[in-house]
Amino acid sequence: MHQFISSLATSLYEKPKRYIFASLLVSFLMIPQLLTLESDFGVRIWFRTTDPLIEDLNELEQKFGNDERVLLAIHSKDTIFSKKNLQVLSDITEGMWMVPEIARVDSMANYNYSVSEEGDLYSVPFLENISDLTKKDIEEKKQVALEDKIIKNRFISLDGKTAVVTAALIPNVKGSPNYRLIAEKVRELVKPYEKDSGLTFHPIGADAYNDAYREVSEDDLKVMIPVDFILMIILLLFVFRSIDGFMFPVALVCIVILFTMATGAFLGFKYDNLSAAIPGILIAICMADSIHILSTYYRSLDNNGDKKEALRATLHKNFVPTFLTSFSTMIGFFSLMTTELIPIQHLGALSGIGTGVAWVFTIFLICPMLKYVPLKKGRKAKRVGVSDELSARYTAWIDRNKKVIVYGISILAIVSAYLSLQNKVNSDPLKHFSPRLKIAKDTNFLLDTFNGLGGPNVMINSGKVDGIKSPEFMRKVEEFILWLEGKDFVNKVTSITKTVRELNKKMNDDDEKYYVIPNTKEEIAELLLLYSLGLPQGMDLNNEMSIDNQFMRLVILWNVHDAQRSLKEIDIMTKKAKELGLDIKVTGKLPLYHNMVNYIVSSFFKSLSTALILISFLLFVVLKSWKLGALSLLPNVVPLIFGGGYMYLAGIYVDIGTSIVISVCLGIAVDDTIHFLSHYKEMVKSGLSPIKSLEKVFIHTGPALVFTTFILTICFGCFIFANFVPNINFGVLCSIILTMALVIDLVYLPAILLEFKVRK
C-alpha cells in the first residue's frame, strides 16, 4: 500500500492535467442528464407499485375515480348568502371545470337539489339564475342549505360564512397529476376576485398540498444552499487563510452535487420531498474530505516548501483514512436502501453515490490541482493548531480521570437509552409545513371551521351485482354511518344511502318519517333511476357506487391528523364493520401517508442493523482486533443514543425525517473514529506509549476533526432555515449527534483506549 500511494502521488503530481481533464470530462458527460430530471410529490412515489396498499388504492380509483380533490374554500367575513358572493361561488364553480385534469366539480352552487312534483322527481342546481334572486329567495336558500343533511358542513359552514368548492381529479394509477399546473390554474381562477376585501380564498386540496411540497423544497434549496456556501467560504478562509483554500472545496462541492443529481436522473429517480436534503448532505461530505486533504498539504508545504513531497505526505496520511471514512459513510447511506419507502431508498442511494464521487474527485481532481497552488516564501502555517504543551496537559487530564469519564458517560448513555425507547413512531402530514406558511394557516382555518374536510375512503363490497340496492345491506351501511358520525372527530360521512333516504322523503311530500331506506329493492332502484335521469353530464353517481352496483363508497370527513390515531381508528372501524357483517376496505391517499409509520419502524431497524453490522466489520478489519473493534464501535453508538434521548425530551416523533438520522449519523460519526484510531495506531506502531500517541493525535488529527465536525454541524444546522419540518428535524438532529460524536471521540474514546491499555 505504501508503494502504491507513493506511485499515485508521483503520477498525480507529474501528470496533473491528465487527471483533471479526465475528471472534468466524466462530469461534463454526466451533468447534462440533469435536464431529464423529473419531479413528483405525490403519495404514490413512496410505495412500490406491487404494494398491497397501492393495489387497494388502484381498485378504489378504478371503481369510483380519483379520491384526490381540489378543495377551495371561499370565506366571507359577513355571509356567503348575498347576491354578490353567491355569484362569485357560482362563477368559480363553473370556472373550476376548465382547470386541467378535473373530472367533476361539486359545490353548493351546482348541488343537485331534488324536487318532487305530482309524483315526479327531478333535480335542479341549488343555485341558478342568481341575478333574479330576491333577498327573500336568498334567505330561503340559506335556511334550506343550513338544514339540508348533505349540504351543511360539507359545502357550507354552519355559520354560513364559508363555502367549499371541491373538484375530483382524473384517475392516474401510473403516476401523479400535474399538481403544479392545477394549483396555478386555481390561483388564476380566483385572482380576479381577490380584490374584494370581503372575501378570502383558502386552497388546501391535493393540488395545493402537493404543490406546496414542491414549492417548499425549491424554496428550501434557494435559502439553504447560499447560506451553506457563504458559511463554508467564511470558515475555509478562517482555516486556510488563502483564496485557493476555499476555491478548491467550493469547486468540489459544485461538481459533486451536479454529478450526483444527474446520476439520479440517469437512474430514473425523481426529485421528491426528501431530495432537497441531498445537496446539504453532500456539501458537508465534500467539506470533510477536502479539509483533511488541504490541512495536511498546507502544513507539509509550510514545513518543507516542496509541493511534490507535500502531496506525497498528504496521501500517505489521508488516502487510507479518507477512503475508509468515505466507505463507512457510504455504508450508512446505502443501508437506507433496505427500506420499503422509495424516496428514502433514493436518498440513501444518491447520498452514498455522492459520498463515493466526492472521495474520487478529492483524490483525482483536487490533489492534482494542488500542484498549481502558488508557493510563497515565508508563508505562515495555514492552520489553527494545538500546542504540544496543551496536548500533553489535556492527555494527562484524560488519563487521571479515565475511569470517571468511561463509567460516567456509560451511565448517562444507559439513561439516555431508556429515554430513547420511550420515543413514539408517528407522523402528521398537516404538520410537515412551517406554521408561517399559507398552506398551514389555511389548513388550520378550515379545520376550525368544518372539523375536517378530508379523510379515508371506505369501499364496501355487497357480495353480488346490484347488491347495494338491497334494503338489508343499505340499513347495515346506515347503522355503520350513524356509528361513525357519533364520534366527535367525524364531521360527516358521504354516501349514496343518504341520497336514497333524502329521495324517499322528497317522494313522500317531505315528510320526515320517510327519511329512511325503502323496504324493497325495487323501490330503491326506482329512486336511483329517477334521480340519475335528472342529473347533468359528469354529475352521475359513479363516484359513490360502482357501475355493476356491487360496491359502495363512503368518504369520511374527519379531524384526525396524526398517523397513530388514524390507524387506530381505522382498525376500530374495520372491526365494527365486521361485527355488522360488512366487507370493507379502508383506503385513499391520506391512509397511505399514515401507513408510512409502519414502514418507518421496519425501515429503521433494517437500516440500523445493516449499518451496524457492516461498520462493525469494517472497524474489525481496520483495527485487526475484534476486542478493540468492539470498543471503538461504542463511541459511535453512544452519540446516537444521546440523540434518541434528546428526541424524547424535545417531543420529536420518529417519522420520515428522523428515522434516517441514525443511519446517516452512524456512517458519518465513525469517520472521526477511523481518523483518530488510524493515527493512534500509527503512533503506537512507531514505538510511542499510548499517552504519547494520544498527544500526537490531539496535535495533528484533533484540529481537523474539530473543523470538519464544526463544518458538518453548520451545514446540517442550515436545515433550520427550511420550511419542510421533517428536513428541519433531520438537520437539527444530525448537528446535535455529530457534535456529540466529536466530544465522545475526543473525550470518551481516548479514555476507553487508556483504560483498556491499563487493564491489559
N, C-alpha and C positions, 0 to 999 in steps of 0.2 A: 504493500500500500504506500509506503514511504517513497519508493522509487516511482510509482505511478503518479503520485501527487507532484513530485519534482518535475517529471516529464511534462505533465499537464501545465504546470506553472510556466515552464520554459516555452511550451507551444503557445500558450495564451499571450505571453509577452512578445515573442518573436513574430507571431502571425496574428496580430490582433484584428486586422481588417477582415481576415477570412471569417473569424468567429462573429464579429459584429455584423458583417454582411449576411451571413447565414441566419443569424438570429432575427434580424430585421426582415429578411426575405420570408421566413416562415410566418412571422407576424403579419406582414402585409398580404400574404396569401390567405390567411385565415380571417383577418378582421373584416373584409367585405361581406362575410357571412352575416354580419350584424344587420344588414339590410333586409334579411329574410326573417328576422326575429319577430314573432307574433306575441300578442298578449292575450291573456284570458283570466278573468277574475270571477268566473262563475264557480258554483259549488261542485260541478261535475269534475273539474280538473283534480280534485283532491282524491278521487277514488278510481280504482281500476274499472274498466267497462264491464268486467265479469263479476263485480262485487254484488252480492245479493241486494244491498240497499239500492244500488243503481238499477238493478233489474226490476225491483218493485216500483221505483220511480218511473221507469220506462213503461211499465204496464199501466200505471195510472195515467200517464200522458197519452198513451195510445188509445185509451178508452174515453178519456174526458178532456184531453187537451192539456196545455201547459198549466202548471199550478202557480207559476210566477205571475205577478201582477205589477203593472204600472199603477201606482197609487198616488193621487194628487188630492190634497185637502185644500179647500178654499175657506178661509176664515174671515168672518166679518165681526168687527167689534160690537156691532149692534144686533143685526139679524140677517140671515140669508134670505128671509122671506120679504124681500122688497122687489119691485118690478125690475130694477136695475141689476140687482145681484142675481136674481133668478135667470135673467137674460145672459149674464156672464157664465153662469153654470151651464146653461143650455148651449151656448156658443163653444165653450171648452169641451163639453161632451161631444159635440159634433166634430170639432177640430181634432179630437183625440183619434178618431177613425183614420185620419190622414198620417198619423205617426207610423213610421216603418215598423214592420213585424208585429202589428197589432191584429189580433183575431177577433176581439169582441170588446165592446165598451159598455159599462154599466154605471148608472148614477141615478139619482132621484129624478133627473130630467127625463130620461128615456125609460124609466122603470115601467114595465108593462102592467098597468093597473087594470085589474079585471072588473068588468061591469056586466051585470045581468039585467036583461030587459025582456019581459014576456017569455021567459023560458030559454032565451038565447044568451050565450056567454061570449063576450068579445073583450079584447084587450086594447087599451089606448095608452099612449105615452102619458105619464103622470103630469108632465108639464108640456103643454103645446099652446101655440098662439098666445105667448106670454104678453105680447103688446096689447092684447084685448082684455087681459085680466083686470078686474077692478080690485080695489082694496078689500072688498068683502070676499071676492073669489080667492085672493091670496091668503086671507086669514083662514078660509075654509081649507085650502090646500095645506096650510101649516098644521091645522088641527088633525087632518087625516094622516099626514106624514108622521107626526109625533105619536100617533096612536097605532099606526099600521105595524103589525108584528114583524114584517120583513124589512120595511124601510128604516124604522127608527134604530138608532145606534149602529147602523150599518152604512147607510147613505147620508144620514143627517144625525148630528149630535142631539142629545136630549134637550139641550138649551136652545137649539135652533140656530146656532151661530156658525157651525162648521159643517160644510157639505163635502162629500168624498166622491171622487170620480175614480173608478177602477177600470183597468184595461188588461185583458188576458193576452199574453204573448203567444205567438205561434210556436207549437212544439218544435224542439230541436234536440233530438235524442243523441245526435253525434257531436254536439258541441254546445256553445253558448251563443245567445243572441248578441247583436252588436249593441251592448248596453250603452256605450258612449254615444252612439248616434241617436238612440232612443231618448236618452237623457237630454241631449242637446235640442232635439225637436220638441220635447215637452217644455223646456225652458223658453224656446222660441214661441211656443203656443201661448204661454201665459204672459210673456213680456209686454204686450200692448195693454194689459190690464193692471200691471204693477204700479202704474202711475196713480191709480185710485188709492188714496191714503186709507180708505175704509176697508180694503181687502188685503189679505196676506196669503201667500201660497206656500204650501209645505209638501214637497215631493219626498216620499220615503219608500217607494216601491222597490221592486227588484232592480229596475234600471238605475234608480238613484243610489242604492246601496252598492251595487257592483261597480258603477262608475265612480263612486266615492273611493272605493278601494284603489282603483286605477289612479285617480287624482291625488290621493294621499301618498301613494307610492312614488309618483313622479315628483310631488312637492317635497317629500322627504329627501329624495336624491338631490334636488336643487338646493336644499338647505345644508344637508349633512356633508355632501362631497366638498363644496367650497370651504366649509368650516374645517373639515378634516385636513384639506390641503394647506390652508392658512396656518393652522396649528402645527402641521407637520413641518412646514418651511421654517417657522419660528424655532421649533425645537432642534431641527437639524442645524440651523445657523448657530444656535447656542452651543450645541455639542461639538460641531466641527469647525465653526467659525471660518467658513470658506464657501465660495459660490459653488464649486464642484461638489462640496459636501452635501448640498441639498438638491443639485440638479440631477445627479445620478439616481437617487431614490425616487424622485418625482417622475423621471422618465420611466423607471422600472414599474412604478405604480400604474401609470397610464397604459403602458403596453400590456401588462398582465391583466388589468381589468378588461380592456378591449378584447384581448385574445380569449379570455375565459368566457365572456358573454357571447362572443362569436362562436365559440365551441358549443355553447348551449344551443344556439340557433342551428348549427350544423347537425347536432344530435336530435333536433326536433323538439327540444324543450321550449316551453312558452314562458314568457315573462308573467309572473303572478304576484300574489300578495307578499310572499317571502323574498322575492328576487331583489327587492330594494336593500336587503341586508348584505348581499354579496359584495358590492364594492367596498363597503365599510370594513368587512372582514378581510378582504384582500389588501386594503391599504395597511391594515395592522400587520398582516403576514409579511408583506414586502418590506415594510419598515424594519421589522425584526431581523430579517435576513441581511438587508443592506447595512444596518448599523453594526452588526457583528463583523462583517467584512471590512467596512470602511474604518471602524475604530482600530482594528488590528493593523490595517495597511498604513494609516496615517502615523500610528505610533512607531511602526517599524521604519517608515520613511524618515521620520524625525530623528530616529536614533542613528541610522547609518547612511541616509541620503541616497541609497541605491534602490531604484524602482523595481528592478528585477528581483533582488533579494527580498524586498518588502512584499512583493506579490507571492514569492515562494513561501515566506514565513506566514503570510496571511492564509494561504491554502493549507499549509501544514497544520495550523492551529484550528482552522474553521471548516475545512472540507468535510471531514467525517462528522463532527458535531452538527453542522448545519444540515447535512444530509439526513442524519438520524432525527433531528428535531423536525425537519420537514416531513419525514416519513411518519413520525409519531402523530404529527398534526393531521396528516392525510388519513391516518387510521381513524382518528377521532371523527373527521368529516365523513369518510366513507362508511363508517358504522351507521350513520343516519340512513343509509340506503336499505337497511333492513326493515324500515318502517313500511306500513301499508299505505301511508298518505303520500301521494305523488309529489306535491310541491316540496315536502321535506326531503324526499329522495333526491330531487333535482338540486335543492340547496346543498345537500351533502356532496353530491357528485361534482357540482361545479366548484364548490369551495375546495374540495380535495384536489381537483384538477388544477385549479388556480394556485394552490399551495405548491404543487409539483412544478408548475410552469414558473412560479416566482423563483424557486431554487435554481432551476436550469438557467433562467435568464440572469440571475445574480452571478452565477459562475461563468457563463459563456457570453454574456453581454457586458455586464458591469465590470467584471475583472479585466477583460481586455481593454476597456475604456480607461482604466486606471493608469495605463501607460501614458496617457495624454494629460494627466494631472500636472500642472506647472510645478516645477521643483524650485522652491525659493530657499535661498541660503539663509541660515539662521532662523528659519521659521520655528515658531514655538509649538510645543506639543498641542495637538488639537483634541484634547480630551480633558475632561474633569475627572481626575483620578482619586485614589485613596492612598494616603501616605503609608510608608512601612510602619511607622510608629502607631498610627491609628488602627491599622490592621492587626498589629500584634496585641494591642490593648483589647480590641474587640474579641479576638480569638481567645485570649486569656479569660475574658468575662464569660464567654460561651463555655469554656472548659470548667470554670468554677461552678457554674450553675446548670450544668448539663442535665442533671437528674431532675431539677425543678422544672426545667424547660420541657424535657421529654414527657414526664408524667403529668405536668400541669396542663400542657396543650392536649395531651391524650385524653385527660378527664373532660376538658372543655369540648373535645370532639365527640365524646360519648354523649354528653348532654345535648349537643347540637344534633347528633344523630337521632336522639329521641324526639326532638322537636321536628326534625325533617320528616319523620314517619307520621306526624300529625297533619302534614300538608294534604290538601284536598285537590283532587283532579276535577277541574270544572272549566267551563268556558261560557262566555256570554257575547255573542256576535254584536249585540247592540252597544257593548262597551269597548269595542275594538277601536273606536274613534275618540279622539280628544274631545272633552266636553265643550271646547270653544268652537268646534266646527258646526256649520249649519245643519248637517245631516243629524248630528247628535241632538241639537236643540229641537229640530223638527220632530224627531222621534219621541223625545220626552214630552213635547207639547201634545202630540196625538195620543200617546199612551195615557196621559192625564185626562184627555177629552173623551176617549172612547173605551178605555180599559182593554185595549187590544184590537188590532185590525189584521193580525196575521196569526198563523198557527199551523198545525198539522192537517193533512188531508186523511180522511178515513174512507177506504174503499171496502164496501160491504158486498159480499157475494151471496145472492139469494139461493144459489144452488141450481137454478134452471132458467132457461129462456123465459122471459116475461114474468119471472118470479117476483120482481119488485112490486108488481101490481097486486100481489096477494095482500088482503087486509091484515091477515095474521102477521105477515112479515113486516108490513108498514107499522103496525102497532108496536112490535118489538123495537123497531128503529125509533119510534117516537118515545118509548119508555127510556131508551138509551140516551136520546137527546135531552129529555127532561132531567135525567140524572146528571148529564154533563152541564146543562145550563144552571143547575142548582149549585155549582161550585162558584165561589166568589171571584175566581180569576178568569172565568169564562165570560166573555162579552156576549157572544151569540154563536149559534150553530146553524149554518145554512144547509138546507136540504130540500129535496123535492116533496117530502112529506108535508112540510109547512105550506107549500103551494097547493097541494091537494086539499088540505084542511081549509085553506082560505077559499078555494074554488067551491068547495062543498057549501060553505057558509054563504057565498055570493049567490049560488043557485037556489038558496032557500031564504030569500028576502033578508039577507044579512042577519039572520037570527043566530045569536052567539052559541046557542046549544048545538048548532050544526057545524061548529068549528071542531070537527072530529074526522077521523078516517071513515069513509063509507063502509058499509057492511059487505059489499060484494066486489069481486074483481072486475066485473063488468062496469059497475059504476065508476070505479077508479079509472079504468081505461077510457070511458066516455069523457070524463072530466079532462083528462090529459089530452085527448084528441081535440076536444073543443078549444081548449086553451092553446094548443100548438097551432091550430089553423089560423088563429088570430095574431100570431107572433110575426114580426117583421123578419126579413132575411138577416141571418147572422145572430139572431137572438133566441135560438131554439133552446131546448132543454138538454142537449147532448153534453153540456158541461156538468150536469147533475145525474144523468142516467145514461148507461151505455146503449148503443144502438139496438142490441138484442134484448134490452130490458132485463138483463141478468144481474148487472152490477149497479149499485147506487153509490153516490159520492157525498160525503159530508165534509164541509170545511169548518174547522173550529177556529173562531177568532178569540184568542185568549191573551192574557197579560203575563205570560211565563217567558222569561228571557234566558235564564242560565240553564246549561245543559243537564246538570244533575237532576234538577227538579223536573225539567221537561221529560227526561227519560223515565223518571219515577212515575210521573202522572200518566205517561203513555203506557207503562206496564200495568198500572192500576186500571186504566181504560180498557186495555186488551182483556184483562181478567174479567171485568164487568161484562163486556160484550159476550164473552164465552159463557158466562152464567146465564145470559139472556138467550143463548142459542144462536148468536150471530157470528158469522165467519168474517173477520175483518183483517185488513192490513193497514197499518198506520204509516204513512209515507209523506213525501213532499220535500221541498228544498230545505225548509227550516229543520225538520228532524235529521236531515243529512248533516247539517252543520253540528247539531247537538250530538250526533252519534260519533263525531270525531273523538270525543273524550275516551271512548272505549278503545280506539286505535292508539291514542296517545299513551295509555298505560302500557299496552303491549310494545309499542314502539320504544318507549323509554327503557324498558328492561332489555329489549333486544339490542338496541344500540349501545347501551351502557355495558352490558355483559360482553358484547363483541369487542368494544374498545378496550375494556379492562383486560380481557384475555390476550389480545394481540399486543397491547402496550406492555403488559407484564412480560410476555415472551421476548419482546424487543429489549427490555431492560435486563433480563436474564442473560441474553446473548451478548449485549454490550458490556456488561459488568463481569460476565463469565462466572457468576456466582448466584445460585438460587437464593441463598440467605440474604446476601447484600441486595439482590434484585427486589426481594420482598420488602426489605427495609426501605429501599429507595422509592418503592411504589407508595408507601404510606404517606409521605409528604404531598403526594399528588392527589390522594383521595381526601385528605383532611380538608383542604380548601373547598372541595365540592360539598362536603358535609356541612361546613360553616355556611356555605351559600344556601343550602336547604334550610338550615335553621333561620337564616335571615328572611327567607321567603315566608316562613311560618309567622315570624314576628311582624313582618310588614303586611301580612294578609294577602300575599300574592298567590293566586291559584297556579297549579301545574296545568298549563294549557299549551297551545301550539307554540308560542314563543319561548316559554320557559322549559318545555320538555327537551328542546335541543341544546340547551345551555350546557348540561352536564357533559355530553359527548364532545362538544366543541371545546369547552374549557379543559377537559382532561387531555385532549390532544395537544393543546397549546401550552398548558401548565407544565407538562412533562418536559417541554423544551428547556426550560431553565434548569431542571434537574439533570438533564443529559449534559448540558454545557458545564454545569457545576461539577458533576461526577467525572466527566471526561478529563477536565483539567486536574481535578483532585487525584484521580488515578494516575495521571501522567507524572504528577509531582511525587507521589508515593513511590512509583516505579523508579524515579530518579534517585531515590535514597533518602528523601526527606521524611521526617517524622510526620504523623498525622497533624499535629498542631502547626508545624511549619508549612505543611502542604496547604492547610486551610488559609494560612496567612497569605500565601501566594495567590490562592484562588480569589480571596477578597480583593487583592490588589489588582489583578489582571482581568478577572472574569466578572467580579461583582459589579463594577460600574456599567458594563454592557448590559447585564441583566436588569439593573435598575432602570437604565434608559429605555431598553426595549419594552419592559413592563409598563413604564410610565407612558410610552407612546401607545402601546396596546390599550391601556386604560383610557387614554384620551380619545383614541379612535372609536372604541366601543362606547365611551361616555357620550360621544356626539349623538348617539341614538336618542338621547333625552330630548333633542330638538324635534324628534319625529312626531307625527300625528297619528300613526298607526300604533296603538297601545301595545300589542304583542312585540313589536320591534323595540319599543321603549324598554319594556321589561327585559327583553333579551340583552340589550346593550348595557343596561344598568347592572344586571346580574353578572354578566361577563366581566365588567370592570371591577366589581367587588371581589369576585372569585379570583381573578388574575392578580389583583393587588394582594389578596390574602396569600396566594400561591408564592409570590415573591417573598413576603415576610416569612412564610414557612420554610422556603428554600434557604434563606439567609440566617434563620434562627433555629428552626426545628431540625432541618436536615443535618447541619454540622453538629448539633448536639447529639443526634442519633449516631452519627459516624464516630464521635468521640466516645460515647457511652458503649457502643458496640466494640470499639477497639479496646477499651478498658476491660470489659468482661472477657474478651478473647485473650 
